[in-house]
Amino acid sequence: PRMMKMYWQFKIKALAEKATADNKRINGAMIKREYSIPYSAKTLVKYLKQYYKLPSKKTHREKKRDMREIKSKYRAFEKIQVDIKYLDDIPEFYHDFMQFHLPKYQITARCIRTGALFIGYTQQHSTTSTAIFIYRLFTHLKHYGVKPAEITIQTDNGTEFTAPWNSLKKTLFTKVIEVSFTSTHKTIPVGAKTYQSDVETSHRLIEDEFYACRYFSSAQDFLKQAHQYQNHFNFTRFNTYKNGSPVQLLQQAAPLINRNVLNFKPVLVDTFFHLYKNEFRLLAS
């Protein structure tokens, strides 16, 4: 008489089979709470085990391996993470930053499939600056045969990318992506920093390998060396996590795309506004 009723047995079975088919993770406590199942967690888990293999807790290394396998299924440039890095808080870089009036912000884009890095610079924390950068990046990718409509740009919820939460308007950054290039702009959940792990990792690497250890003689020399570092990152630097350099991973994922697509010149985007002001004026209206 205390056996679980058939309705709940079939309910648990259906949930288990769906989770298995969709490669999702479920557990007894979650199911009991969400569906108000009137049995103890111990009883629920006993039936759940008949239809679903409860996963053991994964180590950090195992999670990274699983994420690497998921990212390897994307096409080259199918998903690009974009973020901004502050450059005025790096102690080893601060002297040159002040002496040569170097850019205050780095705008970063990184392909999650190949790990390819594309950077630009600006003195302004604004959607205009990020819009100019993304316009240049899309134009560059399109020149090498990458279809903008197949690209998804992912950002956090910063005001340099999106409008405030209480506004229904789209920013210039979003309009450039969705209107000018018919691509897709997606934002991560608030506070979910791990969603931007690829681009955040590149920020740590470029700080350690470039800003904190290089010497600069002028603003022009800074941009020149930034271009050299970006090419080193894309063409020669081996990525142990992805098991290859970006150019090697690009040749594996999309052998028909010219490798020179990874040679993107970093510039101070503020000086390029005059090239796109007519386009931006139409988008703003």
Contacts in CASP RR format, 6 or more apart in sequence:
PFRMAT RR
TARGET T0000
AUTHOR 0000-0000-0000
METHOD contacts of the structure
MODEL  1
PRMMKMYWQFKIKALAEKATADNKRINGAMIKREYSIPYSAKTLVKYLKQ
YYKLPSKKTHREKKRDMREIKSKYRAFEKIQVDIKYLDDIPEFYHDFMQF
HLPKYQITARCIRTGALFIGYTQQHSTTSTAIFIYRLFTHLKHYGVKPAE
ITIQTDNGTEFTAPWNSLKKTLFTKVIEVSFTSTHKTIPVGAKTYQSDVE
TSHRLIEDEFYACRYFSSAQDFLKQAHQYQNHFNFTRFNTYKNGSPVQLL
QQAAPLINRNVLNFKPVLVDTFFHLYKNEFRLLAS
4 39 0 8 1.000
4 43 0 8 1.000
4 47 0 8 1.000
8 37 0 8 1.000
8 38 0 8 1.000
8 39 0 8 1.000
8 47 0 8 1.000
9 47 0 8 1.000
11 35 0 8 1.000
11 37 0 8 1.000
12 31 0 8 1.000
12 37 0 8 1.000
12 44 0 8 1.000
12 47 0 8 1.000
12 48 0 8 1.000
12 51 0 8 1.000
13 47 0 8 1.000
13 50 0 8 1.000
13 51 0 8 1.000
15 26 0 8 1.000
15 31 0 8 1.000
15 35 0 8 1.000
16 26 0 8 1.000
16 48 0 8 1.000
16 51 0 8 1.000
16 52 0 8 1.000
17 51 0 8 1.000
17 52 0 8 1.000
18 24 0 8 1.000
19 25 0 8 1.000
19 26 0 8 1.000
19 52 0 8 1.000
20 51 0 8 1.000
20 52 0 8 1.000
20 53 0 8 1.000
25 55 0 8 1.000
26 48 0 8 1.000
26 52 0 8 1.000
27 54 0 8 1.000
28 41 0 8 1.000
28 44 0 8 1.000
28 45 0 8 1.000
28 48 0 8 1.000
29 41 0 8 1.000
31 37 0 8 1.000
31 44 0 8 1.000
31 48 0 8 1.000
32 39 0 8 1.000
32 41 0 8 1.000
32 44 0 8 1.000
37 44 0 8 1.000
45 54 0 8 1.000
48 54 0 8 1.000
58 66 0 8 1.000
64 241 0 8 1.000
67 197 0 8 1.000
68 241 0 8 1.000
68 242 0 8 1.000
68 243 0 8 1.000
71 112 0 8 1.000
71 113 0 8 1.000
71 242 0 8 1.000
72 113 0 8 1.000
72 242 0 8 1.000
74 112 0 8 1.000
74 113 0 8 1.000
75 113 0 8 1.000
75 150 0 8 1.000
75 253 0 8 1.000
75 254 0 8 1.000
76 111 0 8 1.000
76 113 0 8 1.000
76 114 0 8 1.000
76 146 0 8 1.000
76 249 0 8 1.000
76 250 0 8 1.000
76 253 0 8 1.000
76 254 0 8 1.000
76 257 0 8 1.000
77 111 0 8 1.000
77 113 0 8 1.000
77 114 0 8 1.000
77 116 0 8 1.000
77 141 0 8 1.000
77 146 0 8 1.000
77 150 0 8 1.000
77 151 0 8 1.000
77 254 0 8 1.000
78 113 0 8 1.000
78 150 0 8 1.000
78 151 0 8 1.000
78 152 0 8 1.000
79 111 0 8 1.000
79 112 0 8 1.000
79 113 0 8 1.000
79 151 0 8 1.000
79 152 0 8 1.000
79 154 0 8 1.000
80 109 0 8 1.000
80 110 0 8 1.000
80 111 0 8 1.000
80 112 0 8 1.000
80 151 0 8 1.000
80 152 0 8 1.000
80 153 0 8 1.000
80 154 0 8 1.000
81 109 0 8 1.000
81 110 0 8 1.000
81 112 0 8 1.000
81 154 0 8 1.000
81 155 0 8 1.000
81 196 0 8 1.000
81 198 0 8 1.000
81 199 0 8 1.000
82 107 0 8 1.000
82 108 0 8 1.000
82 109 0 8 1.000
82 110 0 8 1.000
82 130 0 8 1.000
82 134 0 8 1.000
82 153 0 8 1.000
82 154 0 8 1.000
82 155 0 8 1.000
82 161 0 8 1.000
82 199 0 8 1.000
83 108 0 8 1.000
83 155 0 8 1.000
83 156 0 8 1.000
83 196 0 8 1.000
83 199 0 8 1.000
83 200 0 8 1.000
83 203 0 8 1.000
84 105 0 8 1.000
84 106 0 8 1.000
84 107 0 8 1.000
84 108 0 8 1.000
84 125 0 8 1.000
84 130 0 8 1.000
84 160 0 8 1.000
85 105 0 8 1.000
85 106 0 8 1.000
85 108 0 8 1.000
85 203 0 8 1.000
85 206 0 8 1.000
85 207 0 8 1.000
86 104 0 8 1.000
86 105 0 8 1.000
87 93 0 8 1.000
87 97 0 8 1.000
87 102 0 8 1.000
87 103 0 8 1.000
87 104 0 8 1.000
87 105 0 8 1.000
87 106 0 8 1.000
87 211 0 8 1.000
88 94 0 8 1.000
88 97 0 8 1.000
88 104 0 8 1.000
90 97 0 8 1.000
90 207 0 8 1.000
90 211 0 8 1.000
90 212 0 8 1.000
92 211 0 8 1.000
92 212 0 8 1.000
92 213 0 8 1.000
93 211 0 8 1.000
93 212 0 8 1.000
96 102 0 8 1.000
96 215 0 8 1.000
96 216 0 8 1.000
96 222 0 8 1.000
97 104 0 8 1.000
100 216 0 8 1.000
100 217 0 8 1.000
100 218 0 8 1.000
100 219 0 8 1.000
100 222 0 8 1.000
101 219 0 8 1.000
102 216 0 8 1.000
102 219 0 8 1.000
102 222 0 8 1.000
103 121 0 8 1.000
103 122 0 8 1.000
103 123 0 8 1.000
103 268 0 8 1.000
104 122 0 8 1.000
104 123 0 8 1.000
104 125 0 8 1.000
105 121 0 8 1.000
105 122 0 8 1.000
105 123 0 8 1.000
105 124 0 8 1.000
105 125 0 8 1.000
105 129 0 8 1.000
106 119 0 8 1.000
106 120 0 8 1.000
106 121 0 8 1.000
106 203 0 8 1.000
106 206 0 8 1.000
107 119 0 8 1.000
107 120 0 8 1.000
107 121 0 8 1.000
107 122 0 8 1.000
107 129 0 8 1.000
107 130 0 8 1.000
107 133 0 8 1.000
107 269 0 8 1.000
108 117 0 8 1.000
108 118 0 8 1.000
108 119 0 8 1.000
108 120 0 8 1.000
108 199 0 8 1.000
108 202 0 8 1.000
108 203 0 8 1.000
109 117 0 8 1.000
109 118 0 8 1.000
109 119 0 8 1.000
109 133 0 8 1.000
109 134 0 8 1.000
109 137 0 8 1.000
109 153 0 8 1.000
109 199 0 8 1.000
110 116 0 8 1.000
110 117 0 8 1.000
110 118 0 8 1.000
110 198 0 8 1.000
110 199 0 8 1.000
110 202 0 8 1.000
111 246 0 8 1.000
112 198 0 8 1.000
113 249 0 8 1.000
113 253 0 8 1.000
114 242 0 8 1.000
114 246 0 8 1.000
114 249 0 8 1.000
114 250 0 8 1.000
114 253 0 8 1.000
115 198 0 8 1.000
115 202 0 8 1.000
115 239 0 8 1.000
115 242 0 8 1.000
115 246 0 8 1.000
115 249 0 8 1.000
116 234 0 8 1.000
116 246 0 8 1.000
116 250 0 8 1.000
116 262 0 8 1.000
117 202 0 8 1.000
117 206 0 8 1.000
117 230 0 8 1.000
117 233 0 8 1.000
117 234 0 8 1.000
117 246 0 8 1.000
118 137 0 8 1.000
118 140 0 8 1.000
118 230 0 8 1.000
118 264 0 8 1.000
119 206 0 8 1.000
119 226 0 8 1.000
119 230 0 8 1.000
119 264 0 8 1.000
119 266 0 8 1.000
120 133 0 8 1.000
120 226 0 8 1.000
120 266 0 8 1.000
120 267 0 8 1.000
120 268 0 8 1.000
120 269 0 8 1.000
121 223 0 8 1.000
121 226 0 8 1.000
121 266 0 8 1.000
121 267 0 8 1.000
121 268 0 8 1.000
121 269 0 8 1.000
122 129 0 8 1.000
122 130 0 8 1.000
122 132 0 8 1.000
122 133 0 8 1.000
122 268 0 8 1.000
122 269 0 8 1.000
122 270 0 8 1.000
123 268 0 8 1.000
123 270 0 8 1.000
124 270 0 8 1.000
125 159 0 8 1.000
125 160 0 8 1.000
126 160 0 8 1.000
127 159 0 8 1.000
127 160 0 8 1.000
127 161 0 8 1.000
127 171 0 8 1.000
127 172 0 8 1.000
127 173 0 8 1.000
128 172 0 8 1.000
128 273 0 8 1.000
128 280 0 8 1.000
129 160 0 8 1.000
129 269 0 8 1.000
129 270 0 8 1.000
130 160 0 8 1.000
130 161 0 8 1.000
130 173 0 8 1.000
131 171 0 8 1.000
131 172 0 8 1.000
131 173 0 8 1.000
131 175 0 8 1.000
131 176 0 8 1.000
131 276 0 8 1.000
131 280 0 8 1.000
132 269 0 8 1.000
132 270 0 8 1.000
132 272 0 8 1.000
132 273 0 8 1.000
132 276 0 8 1.000
133 269 0 8 1.000
134 153 0 8 1.000
134 173 0 8 1.000
134 176 0 8 1.000
134 177 0 8 1.000
135 176 0 8 1.000
135 180 0 8 1.000
135 276 0 8 1.000
135 279 0 8 1.000
136 267 0 8 1.000
136 269 0 8 1.000
136 272 0 8 1.000
137 264 0 8 1.000
138 148 0 8 1.000
138 151 0 8 1.000
138 176 0 8 1.000
138 177 0 8 1.000
138 180 0 8 1.000
138 181 0 8 1.000
138 183 0 8 1.000
140 261 0 8 1.000
140 264 0 8 1.000
141 148 0 8 1.000
141 151 0 8 1.000
141 261 0 8 1.000
142 148 0 8 1.000
142 181 0 8 1.000
144 257 0 8 1.000
144 258 0 8 1.000
144 260 0 8 1.000
144 261 0 8 1.000
145 257 0 8 1.000
146 257 0 8 1.000
146 261 0 8 1.000
148 181 0 8 1.000
148 182 0 8 1.000
148 183 0 8 1.000
149 181 0 8 1.000
149 182 0 8 1.000
149 183 0 8 1.000
151 181 0 8 1.000
151 183 0 8 1.000
151 184 0 8 1.000
152 183 0 8 1.000
152 184 0 8 1.000
152 185 0 8 1.000
152 186 0 8 1.000
153 177 0 8 1.000
153 183 0 8 1.000
153 184 0 8 1.000
153 185 0 8 1.000
153 186 0 8 1.000
154 186 0 8 1.000
154 187 0 8 1.000
154 188 0 8 1.000
154 195 0 8 1.000
154 196 0 8 1.000
155 161 0 8 1.000
155 162 0 8 1.000
155 173 0 8 1.000
155 185 0 8 1.000
155 186 0 8 1.000
155 187 0 8 1.000
155 188 0 8 1.000
155 196 0 8 1.000
156 187 0 8 1.000
156 188 0 8 1.000
156 191 0 8 1.000
156 193 0 8 1.000
156 196 0 8 1.000
157 165 0 8 1.000
157 187 0 8 1.000
157 188 0 8 1.000
157 190 0 8 1.000
160 173 0 8 1.000
161 171 0 8 1.000
161 173 0 8 1.000
161 174 0 8 1.000
161 185 0 8 1.000
161 187 0 8 1.000
162 171 0 8 1.000
162 173 0 8 1.000
162 174 0 8 1.000
162 187 0 8 1.000
163 169 0 8 1.000
163 170 0 8 1.000
163 171 0 8 1.000
170 178 0 8 1.000
172 280 0 8 1.000
172 283 0 8 1.000
172 284 0 8 1.000
173 185 0 8 1.000
174 185 0 8 1.000
175 283 0 8 1.000
175 284 0 8 1.000
176 280 0 8 1.000
176 283 0 8 1.000
177 183 0 8 1.000
177 184 0 8 1.000
177 185 0 8 1.000
178 184 0 8 1.000
178 185 0 8 1.000
179 283 0 8 1.000
180 279 0 8 1.000
180 283 0 8 1.000
188 195 0 8 1.000
188 196 0 8 1.000
189 195 0 8 1.000
193 200 0 8 1.000
202 233 0 8 1.000
205 233 0 8 1.000
206 229 0 8 1.000
206 233 0 8 1.000
209 229 0 8 1.000
210 225 0 8 1.000
210 226 0 8 1.000
210 229 0 8 1.000
214 225 0 8 1.000
214 229 0 8 1.000
216 222 0 8 1.000
216 225 0 8 1.000
219 268 0 8 1.000
223 266 0 8 1.000
223 267 0 8 1.000
223 268 0 8 1.000
226 266 0 8 1.000
227 265 0 8 1.000
227 266 0 8 1.000
230 264 0 8 1.000
230 266 0 8 1.000
231 262 0 8 1.000
231 263 0 8 1.000
233 246 0 8 1.000
234 245 0 8 1.000
234 246 0 8 1.000
234 247 0 8 1.000
234 262 0 8 1.000
234 263 0 8 1.000
235 245 0 8 1.000
235 246 0 8 1.000
235 247 0 8 1.000
235 259 0 8 1.000
235 262 0 8 1.000
236 245 0 8 1.000
237 245 0 8 1.000
237 246 0 8 1.000
238 244 0 8 1.000
238 245 0 8 1.000
239 245 0 8 1.000
239 246 0 8 1.000
239 249 0 8 1.000
242 249 0 8 1.000
246 262 0 8 1.000
247 259 0 8 1.000
247 262 0 8 1.000
250 257 0 8 1.000
250 259 0 8 1.000
250 261 0 8 1.000
250 262 0 8 1.000
251 259 0 8 1.000
273 280 0 8 1.000
END
